[in-house]
Amino acid sequence: SAVISQKPSRDICQRGTSLTIQCQVDSQVTMMFWYRQQPGQSLTLIATANQGSEATYESGFVIDKFPISRPNLTFSTLTVSNMSPEDSSIYLCSVFGTGEMADTQYFGPGTRLTVL
Amino acid sequence: AQSVSQHNHHVILSEAASLELGCNYSYGGTVNLFWYVQYPGQHLQLLLKYFSGDPLVKGIKGFEAEFIKSKFSFNLRKPSVQWSDTAEYFCAVWMDSSYKLIFGSGTRLLVRP
């Protein structure tokens, strides 16, 4: 499996501001995924981030709103820009495991964001 | 459109009752199937998975799931639930055409002692 940490674990932000979420993995991985889990709902993929290339965004998500960086094989950031209360969600980082678990996605603990 | 459906949004059971949570997907190609669990205050954990072979797979904590290809289903079962099984359960499907994991809406299970 993969060990994933995220910072911050939670934050309360004012509308119009931006928050950058960090994701750190204990092994080198090619692909990193960012998900959003809105209150009472399931997980929705925001984008896939490969090291050395631009992130690929899912329908409904744009780079200006959710810029992603992927500077190396163990780290990524997701920024939630110009926040509104509708951005209040849990944001999760995910990677594939290694070895025998290379076909399985593992998830970080999430960042719980509240926008006032 | 490719989608994953979980029919039961909320399930309430007494301890020792049997559990079956439904999961169906809409995709005719090759899939990898997963059940994840999220215990209160904890992060998402893998419960079990199916890639190929025996369609009846066993996971952690006594859970099992059966893949029925003709029904596009991957239902989760446990013969006797415990209070500690109270959690939210997510079915997820990896579809080879989209190269991403698609989640169902989740089922909140409450087990009463």
Interface residues (C-beta under 8 A of the other chain):
Chain A: S1 F33 Q41 S42 L43 T44 L45 T48 E58 L92 S94 D103 T104 Q105 Y106 F107 G108 P109 G110
Chain B: N32 F34 Y36 H43 L44 L46 K49 F51 F90 W94 K100 L101 I102 F103 G104 S105 G106
